[in-house]
Amino acid sequence: MSENAAALFCDIGMAGRIERMETEAIAGGVRAGLHRAPSTASGFTVEIAGGAACFAGPNSPLNKVVGVGFAGTPSTAQWEAVEQAYAEVGAPVQVELAHLAEPRIGAELTARGYRLTSFENVLGLRLRDRTWPVAQSIEVRRDDGDDLDDWLDIVVDGFAHPDDEGLPATEDFPRDILAAAVRDLAAANNTHRYLAYRAGTPAGGASLRMTAGIAALAGAATLPEHRRQGVQTALLATRLNTATAADCDLAVVTTQPGSASQHNSQTQGFTLLYTRAVLVKDPA
C-alpha cells in the first residue's frame, strides 16, 4: 500500500466536504442548462438538508438527489415535496446516498418505497509536494477555449462505449442528452478540459474542477481503440499535477465498482473513501 493511501482516512467531515462540492457541481450544471436553453422550464434545483434535488430535463444524468445526510435529516414533508416535484415532470426520484451520511435516511427511503439499484465508489488522494510522470507516448493538452466541441465529441464517444471491465453500467443515456449534461457541467464549474493524443490522434478526454481545496477529477473517457494504452493514466497524472500546483489538498474521483477507472486511480495512490448507494423511486 502506498504512503498516501495508508495515510488517508475519510471521516464524516471529509465526506461532507466532498458531498457539498458534488452538490454544487450538479446544481450548477442544471442552472447552466436552464441558462443555455431557457425554454426548458421544467428544470429545477431544490435544497434539501444540505443537499439538492436536481432535474435538468427528461432522461438527464443530472436528475438526482445529491449531498443529503450531512446537514440534518430530511423531514417527511421535505421528501414528499421532492417526490411531488419529480412526479410533476414524470421522472423517478434517484437518491445518491453516501454510506457516511445520517444512517436513518436509508431506512426512511426504503420505507417510502425506494429500491436499491447500484453503487458508486468515491476515491481520494491526499495531495502533497510531488509530481506524477506522464508517459512520453501520450501527449496531454489543455483545451480550455470557448469551443469545446472537439473535447465534447471525444468524451461523449468514450462514454457511449463503456468499458466491459467491472460491474456493468446501470444507466444508458441518449447521446444528445449526455452531451448536453457534460457541456453544462463544464460550463458551470470553472472546469479545465484536457485532451490526450496518441501519435497525434485524439484518444481520450477528461476534466478537472477545483473547489475549496478539492480537485474533482471527472469526465474521463477513452475511445475504445485507444484503451489499455496508458491514456487514462496520462490524463490522471496531468490533472493531479495541475491540482497540486494550485494548492489543492485533496483529489477525488468517482468510479463504478471494480472498473478500469478504479484500478487506474488506485495505481496512482487513490484509496476508497466511501460508497454511495443509488436508490430509486418510480413516479406514482
N, C-alpha and C positions, 0 to 999 in steps of 0.2 A: 504493500500500500504506500502511495506517495505521501510526502510530508504534508502537502496541502490537504489531501483527503483525510489524513488522520487527525489534523488539527481542527477541521471544520465541523462544528456541531450546530445543528439548527434547533433553536428553541422557539417558543411561541412568538417572541418578539421579532425574530428574524423572519419567520413565516408571515407574520402580519405585515411586515415591511414589504416583502415580495408581493403579497396579495394586493396591497394598496397600489403598488406600481402596476400590476396587471389590470386592476380595476380602472385606473386612469387611462391605460392604453386602450382597452376595449371601448370604454365610454368615449374616448377621444376619437376613435375610428368611426363610431356611429355618428358623432356630431359632424365629422368631416364629410361623411357620406350625405348627410342632410344638407350641408352647405353646397356640396357638389351638385346634388340633384334635389332642389327644394320641393319638387313635386312628390317626393317620397314622404308624404305626410304621415304615414303610419309609423315611422321610426320614433324610438323613444329611449331615454335612459332615466331610470328611476332609482334613487338612492334607497338602499335597504341595509340597515345595521352595519354601516361602514363599507358595504359593497355596492353593487349596482346591478339592476336588471336591465339588460340591453336588447334592443331589437333594431336591426338595420334594414330589414326588408325580408320578403319571403325567401326561405332556404339559405339565409346568410350564415356563415360560420361565426359571425359576431353576435348571433342570437343566443344569449346565455345570461345566467345569473352568476356573477363572479365576486369573490372577495368577502363573502358573508362569514360571520363567526368570529371576527377579531375585534369587533366594537359592539358587543352585545348580541343578544339572540333575537331574531325577528319575531314579532308577535304574530298571533293567528291572523289578526286584521291585516298586517303587512303582507303575509303570504297570500291572503285572499285577494288583496289589491293587485299584487303582481300576477297572480293567476288570471285574474279578470282582464288585465292589460294584454296578456298574451292571447287569451281566448278571443278578444275583440279583433285580433288580426289573424286568427286561425292558426296559431303556432303553438307547438308544445313548449312547456317550460323545461329548460335544461339548466340544472344547477351543477356547477363545478365546485365541489366542497373539499377543501384541504383537510387531511386527517388530523391536523393540529388545531383545527377550528373547534369551537364550542361543541362538545360531543352530543349534546341534546338535539342539535339540528338534524343530524342524520336520522335519529329515531322519529323526530317530528315529521320529516319529509316522508319517511316510509309509511307512517300512519296516515298521511294525507294522500297516499296512492302513488307516490313516486317509485320508480323501479331503477335499480342499478343496471347501467348498460356498459360501462367501461371504466378504465382508469387512465391517468396520465401521470408521468413522473416529473418532478421538479428537481433538477440537479444544480449544485452550486460549487463555486471555486473561489477561495479567498485570494484576491489579487495582491501580489507583493512586488518587490523590485526585481522583476525577472522578465525575460523575453522568451517568446516561443518561435522556434525556427520555422520557416516556410520553405518547402521543397522547391528547388530551382526549376523543376519540371512544370510547376504550376505558377502562373502569374495572376496575382490578385490586384484588381484596380478598384478605386473608389468610383462610384457612379452617382454623384450627388447633384447632377444637373437638373434643370427643370423638366427635361424629357426623360421619363422613366420607363418608356415603352420597351426598350431592349431588355432592361433588367426584369421588368414585369413578365415579359414573354418567357424568359428563361426560368424564373421562379415558378410561374404557374404551370409551365410544361413539366417541370420536375415534379411538382405536387400531383399533377394529373396521372403520373405513373409511379405510384407508391412502391417503395422497396418491399420485397417479399420476405425480408428478414424480421423476425419478431412477431408479435401479435398483429393480426390484420387490422387495418383502419376500420372504424365503425361508422364513419361518415364519408359521404361522397357528394361533392358539390358541383353544380354546373360550372363550366369554365368561366363564363362571363360573370357569374356571381362571385366566384372565388377571386377573380382578377379585381373586381370592384373592392372586395374586402381588403385584399393585400395593398391595393393603391391607397385606400382610405387610412389604413393603419400607418403606412409610410408617411402620408401627408400630415397626420395629426400629431406625431410624436417625436418630431425633430430626429428623424431616423436617418442614419447613414446607410447607404446601399453599397453593396460590393458585387462585382462580377469576377469569376475565376475563368482563366483561359488555359487550355492545353494545346500546345503547338499553334497558338494564335486563334484557336477556335473557342467561342464561348461554351463553357462546360457546366457552370453552376452559378448560383447567386445566393446571397444571404443579406441580412440586415442587422443593424445594431442600434439600439436606443439606450440612452444613458439618463437615468433619473435619480436624483438624490443619492448618488454614490453607487447605484446598482446599474450594472451593464446587462441588459437583456439581449441575449443572442437569439434571434428569431428569423423566420422566413428563409431557412436554409433548405435548398433543393439542388439536386444534381440531375442533369439529363441522363436517361438510362444508359446510353452508350459510353458515358464517361465515369460510371460508378466503379468503385474499388480501385481508383487510380490516385487517391490522395486529395481529391478536390475538396471534400468537406473538411479534412484536416487542415488544409491550407487556409480555407475561409475562417475556420475556427481560430487558428493561430493568429491570423491577421487582426481579427476583431479583438482578441484578448490583448494584443499589443496596443491597439488603439485605446482600449478601456483603461489599461494600466497607465498609459501616458496621460490620460485625462483624470487620474487620481480616483478612479472608482475603486471601492474596497471589496466589491463582491460582483461576481459574474454568475448569471443564472441562465439555464436553458431548460425548456420543456420538451419531453420526448414521449413517444409511445414506449411502453414497457418492452424491454428485450429487443429494441430496434437497433439498426446500424447507427443511428444518430446517438443513441445512448452509449453504445460501445465506443464510438469515436470520442465522445465527450469524456468518458471515464479514462481513456488512454491519455488524455491531456490533463488529468488530475481532478476532474469533477467527481463529486460524490453525491449520492442520493440524499436529498434533504427531506422531502416529504412527497406524499402521493395525493393526488386529487381523485376523488370518486365522482363520476359523472352520473347524475340521477335525473331521470326524465319523467314528466307527467304529460300525457297526451291531452289535447284540448277536449273538453267535455262535449 
